[in-house]
Amino acid sequence: MSLSKQELFDWIRRDSWQQQLSIRALSKKYGVHRRLVREALASPVPKPRKRPARPSPRMERLVLPRLSARWSTLLSRPVRSP
């Protein structure tokens, strides 16, 4: 059963209210961490995902120049015909 996070929050809140299930029982039933169950019970709307503040400096400094140099040499070669 693949639920979106909003649907999961709705189901958790419904089961908590109707069946009076504990946080531990809800976490086992839906296979999620108890922290997520507490979050669902505290607010009907899930928090938006946090985006990384910046890209990885290692990728920019070390890997990307090498890749771009490699791709430029590969693209500049003539294509062999079979």
ABEGO torsion letter per residue (X at the ends): XBBBAAAAAAAAAAAAAAAGBBAAAAAAAAGBBAAAAAAAAABABBBBBBBBABBBAAAAAAAAAAAAAAAAAAAABBBBBX
